[in-house]
């Protein structure tokens, strides 16, 4: 998961929001999911802003049949452990800053209506602006907080003896918000682990081997810089698994090696900033 920059809200969406919210308010009650429609009008804008990737797992997705996702759920919300209220944030259903683009696996199967709050939080009531007294325990890719600074991917062996090592998402520096986000977004589901294995084998590992071959076989700075630049291409925000790319590269090619070319990897909160 990396930072998402949505850009400016499309002008046409303001009219949709005004019209749709007026209709919902006339109901005189909280709407059902089927009564909140029209927000998908910005699907293409969100999809392109995210480099055609799911905002959570960072896989490339097609625009059709994937989800315009609400960071704060629109019709019901499970706020445990901090709050037992379950009403949704229907009044934010058309708020540009609350919308993201996600694959069904991350949105419907994993996150769904989960929106954990920290103990001591007080949930927003209808029509109130965010954040109020809510202390969200989920990373918002569209906020100013860089998800990379809260989640790290580490090669670990989990399970009985003989289990293979895989790249697991873990909270960076014991981050509480990172821990809740990993669990809520399902970043360690077996399918994600297997696909990260495949990505490492065919995309990351060849770049690392290329760098190490040059590093241990050449003293020419030009050759070292070229190998470094090839590896660094994986940190382009448009790449799949960019956050994973960063952690794999920085662990296998430490800054101590990059000293020869007077380079260092960016700090976690600088990764994917564009």
N, C-alpha and C positions, 0 to 999 in steps of 0.2 A: 504494500500500500504506500502510495506517495502523495505529495501535494497535488491538488486539482485546482486549476485556475479557470473558473467558468467564463470569465470576461463579463462584459456588460449584459444585463438582462435585455432580451429582445423586446423592442417596443410593442410588438403585437401581443406579447404575453400580459402586459399590464391590463389591457382591455379584457382579456380572457379572465384574469384574476378578479377584476371588479364584477364582471357579470356572474361568474360561477359562485363567488362568495355571497353575492346578494341573493341568489337562488337558494343557497344553503341556509342562510339566515332566515329566510321566509318559512322554512320548515318548522321553526320554533323548537327544535330538538337537535341532538347530535346526529349527524348524517351517518348512513351506512356506507360501506365501501363503494357500492354500486352508484350511490348518489354523489360521489366525488369523482368527476371525470372531466377531462379536458387538459390536464397538466402534461399529458404526453405530447402536446403540441411542440414542446421544446426538446424532444428526444434527440433530434439531429444535432442541435446546438451543443447539448451536453456530451453526446457521443464524440463529436469532433474535438471538443475542448479537452476530453480525456484521452486523446490520441487513440480512439477506437477501443479503449480498454475498459474492463470492469474496474470500478473505483476501488474495489476491495482486493480481489485476487490478482489484478493486473494482467489477466489474459485478454487477448484480443477477442472482441465479440462483434457479431453482426448487429446492425441497428434494429432490424426487425426481430420481433419475438423476444427481445430482452426488455429490461425494466427501467422506467424512470422511477428511481428510488427516493423515498423520503427519509432523510436522516432522522428526524423526529417523526415517528409513524403517524399516519393520518387518521385512523379510526379507533385503534386500541394500542395500548403501550404497556408492556410489562416492565415496571420500574424498579423491581427488587435489585439490590437489597435496601435501597434508600427510601422507597415509598411504595405503598400498597395500592395506590390509586391506579386505575387501568384505562382511563379515558384517553382518546387520541388527540392529536394536534390538528384537527380539521382546518382551523383557521390559518395554518401554515402550509396547507396542501398545495398552494399556488405561489409560495414564496420562493423566489429564485435561489436564495441562499440555503434553502432546505432541500434542494433537489440535486440528485446525482444520477449517474447511469450505472447499472449493475447487471450482472448475469443472474438468471433465476436461481442458480445454486447458492450464490452468496446471499441474495436478497430474500428469496422465499424459503429455501431449505435451512439456511443458517440464521441470518438476522431476523427475518420475519417481523414481528412486532416488538422485539426486545429493545428496550432503551434504559439500561441500568443507570440508576442514580446513586451517588454516594450517600451514606447515612448522614442525616442532618439536612438533606435537601427537602425543599417544598416544591411540589409540582406546579407548573404553570396551570392556570385556569383559563377558560375560553377567552380568546381575543387578546390575551396578555403577550407582550413582546418577550423574546428570549434575551438573556437566559434567566432573568428573574432570580430566584433562589435555588435554581437547579444546578447541581454539580454533576455534569454528565460523566459517565465512566466509559464512554465510547469515543474513539478517535473520529473526528470529522475530517475526511480528506480535503474538504473545501474550505477549511478554516485556516488560520495562520499557524497552527501547530503542526509541525512536520511529523508525520507518522513514523518516519525513519528514526527519529530521536527516541521513540518509545518501543519499537519492535526491532529485534535483531534475529537474523537467520543463522543458526549454528548447526554444524555437522555433529550429530549425536547418535549413539546406539541406544535405542529404547526397547525394552522387552527382554525376553529370556536370552541366555547365552547362545550365540550364533546368529542373533538378529543382525540385519545389515544396518549400516550407518545411513542416516538420511538427514536432510536439511530441515530442521524444526524451527518454527517461529517461536521465539521466546521474548519475554518482556526485557527490554534493554534497561540496565541499571535498576532492576526490580520495579519497573514502572507499573503502578496499579492500573492506570488507564490502558497501558499496553497489554497487560494480562487479560483484562475484561474484553478488549477488542479482539485479541487472538481467539478467545473462546467464542465470543458472539458471532464473529464473522467466519468461524470455522476454518481458520487458516492452517490447521493441522489435520484436517480430514485426510484420510488415506489417499484419496485421489489427488489432492494438492501435493502431498509428499511424493507420490509417484511421478507427477508431472514435473516437479522441481528436480527430481533425480534425472529425468530425461533432459531437461533444459541444461542442467549442469554438465552432463556427459557430452552433449552435442554443440553447446554454445559457449559455456563459460570455460570448461576445462581446456579446450583447444587454444583459447586466448591465453590462459595461464601458462600452458606448456610452451607456447610460442615465446612469451616473455622470458620464461626461465631459460629457455634454450639460448636466447640472445644474451641474457644477463650473465650466464656462466660461460658463454663461448665467445663473447666479443667485448672489446674495450672501447669501441667507438661509440661516442655519445649519440651520434646520428642514428645508429642502428637501435640503440636502447630507447631513444625517444620515439622511434617509429613503432616499436613493440608496445611501448607504453600507450601511445595514442590509439593503437588498435584495441588494446584492452579497455581504454577509457571510453571508447565508443559505446560500450554496454551501459554507460551511465546517462545516456540520452533518455529523457523522460518518455520518449515515444516507444522505447523498447519494452517488450513484455518483461515482467519480473525485475524491473529496474532496482527495486529495493533489495531483492535477493542478490542480484548481480553485484551490488555494492558490497554487501557483507562477505560474499564469497571471494571477490577480488581482494578486498582489504585484508582478509584473513590469510589468503594464500600468497599474496604479494605484499608483504608488510612494508610500512614506511621506511624501515631500515634499509631495504633494498633500493627504494626510490631515491635515497639520498645521493646515489651516484649521479643522478640526473637533476638533482635539486628539486624534486617533486614530492608531494604528499597527497594522499587521498583526502577528499573533503571531510569535514566533521559531519556527524550524522544529521544535525539540523540544517546543514547546507546542501544535502543531497537532493537532487531533483528540483532545486530552486531555479526558476527561469522567468 
